[in-house]
Amino acid sequence: MDTNILGRFTPPAPGSSRLLAGVLLLLAATTAGAVPLSLQSAEAIALRQNPGLGALTQKIAELRHQAVAVAQLPDPHLALGVVNAPLNSFSMNQQQMSMLSVGLSQTFPSFGKLGLEGQQAGVEAQAAAETLRGQSAELVLLLRRAWLQALYVEDAIATVRHQEQLQAESVQAALALYRSAQGSQADVLRAQLARDSLANDINQLQAEQASDLAQIAQILDLPEPPSIEKQWPNLPPPPTLAQAEARLSGQPLLRSAQAQTRAAQIGVQVAKRGYWPEVTVSVDYGQDFYPGSPNWLSAGVNLSLPIFPGDRQDQDVAAARAKALQAQYRYDDQHLALTQQARTTFARYEALKARLERTDRQLLPTARNAFSATLAAYAAGRAELSAVLRTQKEVLDYALTRLQYRRDLALSAAELDFLTTQGATQP
């Protein structure tokens, strides 16, 4: 950074694979003298190593397996039995009706229920996949926030350190004037106070920097904070407000909410299948051991009778409809929230852009000129040292404000990039 932004006080003399490559780069970045980690590499590592995303990936696999299993017929039942065995001898040929039997039965759920349940589970898997994409975009946004904050603090520390050096020169100048009887002790104390207070600012900034690097390490699942590039990243240029609002429908988190709504609507159809009977088909074969007796074959069909639906089927359908409406309301609410967030972020971006341009064009140059004019007046004996210190502090304040605007502008661009992230098209 340009440390001359504060001006200089010259007092009058008194006289991996991509993954493997990312990991190796990260390990190298943590060693002294190695190439620091770039934001692009950090994003790739975060998306591959973050345990939260790994857990959600396994959740998607679980739902996809369940979508296959839930659409299958229940297992058939095999029955083995002894019929009419005499208790006195347990002889199977003593009586005519004694026999051994084997039976097989298969239950068929209500017509269409299995297909709907498989379809519902598949849509829930799609919703989880969109949630993964949305959380991946959120993780990248979180990483960018911590990264930009760390860069801001790095430049702010350098700016304040340069100011500390200038204040130290002011202290020496005030001491020289005081010793030559041209200045007062109060000027020396004020200069020392202005210098020493900057040490507190540096300590505070260093604590913030440690917190930001610790957050980056957490996102990247690292045991130690990494060394990061000091260069500000080039984020994608933000879209216009109209483009941002048009892209919201493809935002992964919103697509996930939409898929959850579809799954809940299918759940209503599944609940309605409860009004239809389940059918069980059974076949039994009996072996009669009594001499001259024939063997036996039995077949039958059993039906469930949903003839009292008031406390069961009606309630299930009503609950499914309430769940579907709840999902729809959540989708509508999330769409409104994302729209409001996009509009707010875009307005903030435009305002910050104008503020940064005004600070570069007018405010910071004016503060520098005011400091130079005050310094010249002080050199000519027409101003107090306190005025010089005050105008020098104003230059520092505007320099730090400029860094804040730059950071916040980049954060707004990152948030707009997150809001306009597009989910993959589902088959």
C-alpha positions in Angstrom: 0.0 0.0 0.0 1.0 3.6 -0.5 2.0 4.9 3.0 2.5 8.4 1.6 -1.2 8.7 1.6 -1.0 10.3 5.1 1.4 13.0 4.1 4.7 13.7 5.9 5.3 16.1 8.7 8.6 17.9 8.4 8.7 20.2 11.4 10.9 23.4 11.4 14.3 22.6 12.7 14.9 24.3 16.0 18.0 24.6 14.5 -4.8 -31.4 -7.2 -5.3 -33.5 -8.7 -6.7 -30.0 -8.1 -7.4 -30.9 -4.5 -3.9 -32.3 -4.0 -2.5 -29.2 -5.6 -4.6 -27.0 -3.4 -3.5 -28.9 -0.3 0.1 -28.8 -1.2 -0.2 -25.1 -1.9 -1.9 -24.6 1.4 0.9 -26.5 3.3 3.5 -24.5 1.4 1.7 -21.2 2.3 2.0 -22.0 6.0 5.8 -22.2 5.9 8.0 -19.2 6.1 8.9 -17.6 2.8 6.5 -19.7 0.8 4.0 -18.4 -1.7 0.9 -17.1 0.2 -2.5 -18.7 -0.5 -4.7 -17.0 -3.0 -8.5 -16.5 -2.6 -9.2 -18.7 -5.6 -7.2 -21.6 -4.2 -8.8 -21.1 -0.8 -12.3 -21.3 -2.3 -11.4 -24.6 -4.1 -10.0 -26.1 -0.9 -13.1 -25.0 1.1 -15.5 -26.5 -1.3 -13.6 -29.8 -1.2 -12.6 -30.1 2.4 -15.3 -28.4 4.5 -16.9 -31.1 6.7 -20.3 -29.5 6.6 -20.5 -29.8 2.8 -19.2 -33.4 3.1 -22.1 -34.3 5.5 -24.7 -32.8 3.1 -23.2 -34.7 0.2 -23.8 -37.9 2.1 -27.3 -36.8 2.9 -28.0 -36.5 -0.8 -26.6 -40.0 -1.4 -28.9 -41.3 1.4 -32.0 -39.7 -0.1 -31.2 -41.0 -3.6 -30.9 -44.6 -2.2 -34.1 -44.1 -0.3 -35.9 -43.0 -3.5 -35.1 -46.3 -5.1 -36.0 -48.4 -2.0 -39.3 -46.7 -1.1 -40.7 -47.4 -4.6 -40.3 -51.2 -4.3 -43.0 -53.7 -3.2 -42.8 -55.0 0.3 -41.2 -58.3 0.8 -43.4 -61.4 0.3 -44.2 -63.5 3.4 -43.4 -67.2 3.6 -45.5 -69.3 6.1 -44.7 -72.8 7.3 -47.0 -74.7 9.6 -48.5 -77.9 11.1 -52.3 -78.3 11.0 -54.4 -80.5 13.2 -51.5 -82.5 14.7 -52.8 -84.9 17.5 -51.3 -84.1 20.9 -51.3 -87.7 22.1 -48.9 -89.0 19.5 -48.0 -86.1 17.2 -48.4 -88.6 14.3 -49.2 -86.9 11.0 -50.9 -90.0 9.6 -53.2 -90.8 12.5 -56.0 -88.4 11.5 -57.2 -87.4 8.1 -57.0 -83.7 8.6 -53.4 -83.6 9.9 -51.0 -82.0 7.4 -48.0 -79.8 6.9 -48.6 -76.5 5.1 -46.5 -73.9 3.3 -47.9 -70.6 2.1 -46.8 -67.5 0.3 -48.4 -64.0 0.4 -47.7 -60.7 -1.2 -49.2 -57.3 -0.2 -49.8 -54.7 -2.8 -50.1 -51.1 -1.5 -52.8 -48.7 -2.7 -52.7 -48.3 -6.5 -50.0 -45.7 -7.5 -48.8 -45.1 -3.9 -45.3 -46.6 -4.4 -44.7 -44.6 -7.5 -45.7 -41.4 -5.8 -43.5 -42.1 -2.8 -40.5 -42.8 -5.0 -41.2 -39.6 -6.9 -41.5 -37.7 -3.6 -38.2 -39.1 -2.3 -36.5 -38.2 -5.6 -37.7 -34.6 -5.4 -36.4 -34.4 -1.8 -33.0 -35.6 -3.1 -33.1 -32.8 -5.7 -33.9 -30.3 -2.9 -30.9 -31.5 -0.9 -28.7 -31.2 -4.0 -29.8 -27.6 -4.5 -29.3 -27.0 -0.7 -25.7 -28.2 -1.2 -25.1 -25.8 -4.0 -26.6 -23.0 -2.0 -24.6 -23.8 1.1 -21.5 -24.0 -1.1 -22.2 -20.5 -2.3 -22.7 -19.4 1.3 -19.4 -20.9 2.3 -17.6 -19.0 -0.5 -19.3 -15.8 0.6 -18.3 -16.4 4.2 -14.7 -17.1 3.1 -14.7 -13.9 1.0 -16.0 -11.8 3.9 -13.3 -13.0 6.2 -10.7 -12.7 3.5 -11.6 -9.1 2.6 -11.8 -8.2 6.3 -8.3 -9.6 6.8 -7.0 -7.6 3.8 -8.6 -4.4 5.1 -7.0 -5.0 8.5 -3.6 -5.6 6.9 -3.7 -2.3 5.0 -5.1 -0.5 8.0 -2.2 -1.7 10.2 0.3 -0.5 7.6 -1.5 2.9 7.5 -1.6 3.3 11.2 2.0 2.3 11.6 3.0 4.9 9.1 1.0 7.4 11.0 2.8 6.3 14.2 6.1 7.0 12.6 4.9 10.5 11.7 3.7 11.1 15.2 7.0 10.0 16.5 8.6 12.7 14.4 6.1 15.2 15.7 7.1 14.3 19.3 10.8 14.9 18.4 9.9 18.2 16.8 7.8 19.3 19.8 10.7 18.3 22.2 13.2 20.2 20.1 11.0 23.3 20.1 10.4 23.0 23.9 14.1 22.7 24.6 14.8 25.8 22.5 12.1 27.7 24.4 10.0 28.0 21.2 7.3 25.5 22.2 5.4 24.4 25.3 5.3 21.3 27.4 1.6 20.9 26.5 2.6 20.5 22.8 5.0 17.8 23.8 2.4 15.9 25.8 -0.2 16.3 23.1 2.2 14.9 20.5 3.1 12.0 22.8 -0.6 11.3 23.5 -1.3 11.2 19.8 1.6 8.8 19.2 0.8 6.5 22.0 -2.9 6.2 21.3 -2.0 4.7 17.9 -0.4 1.8 19.6 -3.8 0.8 21.0 -5.3 1.1 17.5 -2.6 -1.3 16.2 -3.2 -3.8 19.0 -7.0 -3.7 18.3 -6.4 -4.2 14.5 -3.9 -7.1 15.2 -6.6 -8.8 17.4 -9.1 -8.5 14.5 -6.6 -9.8 12.1 -6.0 -12.9 14.2 -9.8 -13.5 14.4 -10.2 -13.2 10.7 -7.3 -15.6 9.9 -8.7 -18.0 12.5 -12.1 -17.9 10.8 -10.4 -18.6 7.4 -8.7 -21.6 9.0 -12.0 -22.9 10.3 -13.6 -22.6 6.9 -10.7 -24.4 5.3 -10.6 -27.1 8.0 -7.0 -26.2 8.9 -5.2 -26.6 12.3 -3.4 -23.3 11.8 -4.2 -20.0 10.2 -2.8 -19.8 6.7 -0.6 -17.0 5.1 -2.8 -15.3 2.5 -2.0 -13.1 -0.4 -2.0 -9.4 0.4 -3.4 -8.4 -3.0 -7.0 -7.5 -3.2 -8.9 -10.1 -5.3 -10.8 -9.3 -8.5 -14.3 -10.3 -7.8 -16.9 -10.7 -10.6 -18.5 -7.4 -11.5 -22.0 -7.2 -10.1 -25.1 -7.4 -12.4 -27.6 -4.6 -12.7 -30.6 -4.7 -10.3 -32.9 -5.9 -13.1 -30.5 -8.7 -13.9 -30.1 -9.7 -10.2 -33.8 -9.9 -9.7 -34.3 -12.0 -12.9 -31.7 -14.5 -11.7 -33.2 -15.0 -8.2 -35.4 -17.7 -9.5 -32.3 -19.8 -10.2 -30.7 -19.2 -6.8 -30.0 -22.7 -5.3 -31.5 -22.0 -1.9 -34.7 -20.8 -3.6 -34.7 -23.7 -5.9 -34.4 -26.0 -2.9 -37.4 -24.4 -1.3 -39.3 -24.8 -4.5 -38.4 -28.5 -4.7 -39.5 -29.0 -1.1 -42.8 -27.4 -2.0 -43.2 -29.9 -4.9 -42.3 -32.8 -2.5 -45.0 -31.6 -0.1 -47.5 -31.4 -2.9 -46.8 -35.0 -3.9 -47.2 -35.9 -0.2 -50.9 -34.8 -0.5 -51.3 -37.3 -3.4 -49.7 -40.0 -1.3 -52.0 -39.3 1.6 -55.0 -39.5 -0.7 -54.0 -43.1 -1.6 -55.0 -43.9 1.9 -58.6 -43.9 0.8 -57.8 -46.9 -1.4 -57.5 -50.5 0.0 -54.3 -52.4 0.2 -54.5 -55.9 -1.4 -52.8 -59.1 -0.1 -52.8 -62.2 -2.3 -52.0 -65.5 -0.6 -51.5 -69.1 -1.7 -51.1 -72.1 0.7 -50.3 -75.8 0.0 -51.0 -78.5 2.5 -49.5 -82.1 2.6 -51.9 -84.7 4.1 -50.2 -87.9 5.3 -53.3 -89.9 6.1 -53.6 -92.9 3.7 -55.9 -92.1 0.8 -56.3 -88.4 1.7 -55.6 -85.8 -0.9 -53.4 -82.8 -0.6 -54.8 -79.3 -0.2 -54.4 -76.0 -2.0 -55.8 -72.7 -0.7 -55.8 -69.2 -2.3 -57.3 -66.0 -1.2 -57.3 -62.2 -1.5 -57.4 -59.9 1.5 -58.5 -56.2 1.3 -58.0 -53.5 3.8 -61.3 -51.6 4.4 -60.7 -47.8 4.8 -64.4 -47.2 5.6 -64.0 -45.0 8.6 -61.7 -42.2 7.3 -62.7 -39.5 9.6 -59.9 -40.0 12.2 -57.3 -41.5 9.9 -57.3 -40.8 6.2 -59.1 -37.4 6.4 -56.6 -36.3 9.0 -53.6 -37.5 7.0 -54.8 -35.7 3.9 -55.4 -32.5 5.9 -52.0 -32.7 7.5 -50.3 -33.2 4.1 -52.2 -30.2 2.7 -51.1 -28.1 5.7 -47.5 -29.2 5.1 -47.8 -28.3 1.4 -49.1 -24.8 2.2 -46.4 -24.3 4.8 -43.7 -25.2 2.2 -45.3 -22.8 -0.3 -45.4 -20.0 2.3 -41.8 -20.6 3.1 -40.9 -20.4 -0.6 -42.8 -17.2 -1.0 -41.2 -15.7 2.1 -37.7 -16.7 1.0 -38.3 -15.2 -2.4 -39.4 -11.9 -0.9 -36.4 -12.0 1.5 -33.9 -12.6 -1.4 -35.5 -9.9 -3.5 -35.3 -7.4 -0.6 -31.7 -8.5 0.1 -30.7 -8.0 -3.6 -32.3 -4.5 -3.7 -30.6 -3.5 -0.4 -27.2 -4.8 -1.4 -27.4 -3.2 -4.9 -28.3 0.1 -3.3 -25.5 -0.2 -0.8 -23.1 -1.1 -3.6 -24.0 2.0 -5.6 -23.7 4.2 -2.6 -20.3 2.8 -1.6 -19.0 3.2 -5.1 -20.0 6.8 -5.1 -18.5 7.4 -1.6 -15.2 5.7 -2.6 -15.0 7.8 -5.8 -15.8 11.0 -3.8 -13.2 10.1 -1.2 -10.5 9.5 -3.8 -11.5 12.6 -5.8 -12.3 15.2 -3.2 -12.2 14.3 0.5 -8.7 12.7 0.9 -7.0 15.2 -1.4 -8.7 18.1 0.5 -7.6 16.6 3.8 -4.0 16.4 2.5 -4.1 20.0 1.4 -5.5 21.1 4.7 -2.7 19.3 6.5 -0.1 20.9 4.1 -1.6 24.3 4.7 -1.6 23.9 8.4 1.9 22.6 8.4 3.0 25.7 6.4 1.2 27.9 8.8 2.9 26.2 11.7 6.3 26.6 10.1 5.6 30.3 9.7 4.5 30.5 13.4 0.8 31.2 12.5 -0.6 27.9 13.8 -0.3 25.6 16.9 1.1 22.1 16.9 -2.3 20.9 18.0 -3.7 22.1 14.7 -1.0 20.2 12.8 -1.8 17.0 14.8 -5.5 17.4 14.2 -5.2 17.8 10.5 -2.8 14.9 10.3 -5.3 12.8 12.2 -8.0 13.8 9.8 -5.8 12.5 6.9 -5.5 9.2 8.8 -9.2 9.0 9.4 -10.0 9.6 5.7 -7.4 7.0 4.7 -8.9 4.4 6.9 -12.4 5.4 5.8 -11.3 4.9 2.2 -10.1 1.4 3.1 -13.4 0.7 4.7 -15.3 1.8 1.6 -13.1 -0.4 -0.6 -13.7 -3.4 1.7 -17.4 -2.8 1.9 -17.7 -2.3 -1.8 -16.0 -5.7 -2.4 -18.2 -7.3 0.2 -21.3 -6.0 -1.5 -20.1 -7.3 -4.9 -19.5 -10.7 -3.2 -23.0 -10.7 -1.7 -24.5 -9.9 -5.1 -22.5 -12.7 -6.7 -24.0 -15.1 -4.0 -27.5 -13.9 -4.6 -27.2 -14.4 -8.4 -25.6 -17.9 -8.1 -27.4 -20.2 -10.4 -28.3 -23.8 -9.6 -27.8 -26.6 -12.0 -30.7 -27.7 -14.2 -32.4 -30.8 -12.8 -33.2 -33.6 -15.2 
